[in-house]
Amino acid sequence: MNDTAAGAPSEESRPSQGAQELEFTWPDYIGWGAMINQARMEADWKGLWDYAIPHLHATKDAVASTEAQLGFRLPESYRNFLLASNGWPYFYLDMTAFSTSDLLSGELHKASQTQLESEECVEAMAADGVIAADHFPVAASLVQTDVALMGKPGTPAEGTVSWVRNGEVIERYDDFLDYYLSMMELNKQETETIRRKDGPKPDGVPHAVIDRPGSPPVFEHARRDDL
């Protein structure tokens, strides 16, 4: 990842720092991310964004079946994500990290393929030194043109992730974990932006997210200020 790009988050305080010594695993990263998103949800009392909890993990059989239909083994960083959480709606603002089913069909799959195959995306990826057709989507939005594209095995871009928006490569990442951690840092920045803009919720005013039926639960153990 090129941290000199505009808007690139700082590496400070990310769990990847010293992760080998601390033996962080994907369940740890997902739990950390869920706490970050809860903090954003609590700050977002006006309801600017939608929220959801991570899905339960995919089984090894489900992942293997998906790989058989795709015709290739998924890169390890993303494969291990699925084995810990089979997709996560709204994990970063309105972006959804794909589940095994999203990789094969559905609205998100269709929307992301449209972006991947667009002339603008093909030209942007080529200008960035990679081939769009060597990639497959692993995250996308249904309301924006944002899409995260991962390099297929056996290609020069194998395992890397490109974040593309409006025919422009916003950033490239070493692997899915690098992409995920960067999105969580951006989530933290959005939380601070919301807090500065909206301030604390006034007493007696309903929380547009937490007080809405079907909203994600709020866990007391996730109320931390050291994320």
Secondary structure, 3 states (H helix, E strand, C coil): CCCCCCCCCCCCCCCCCCHHHHCCCHHHHHHHHHHHHHHHHHHCCCCCCCCCCCCCCCCHHHHHHHHHHHCCCCCHHHHHHHCCCCCEEEEECCEEECCCCCCCCCHHHHHHHHHHCCHHHHHHHHHCCCCHHHEEEEEEECCCCCEEEEECCCCCCECCEEEEECCEEEEEECCHHHHHHHHHHHHHHHHHHHHHHHCCCCCCCCCCCCCCCCCCCCCHHHCCCCC
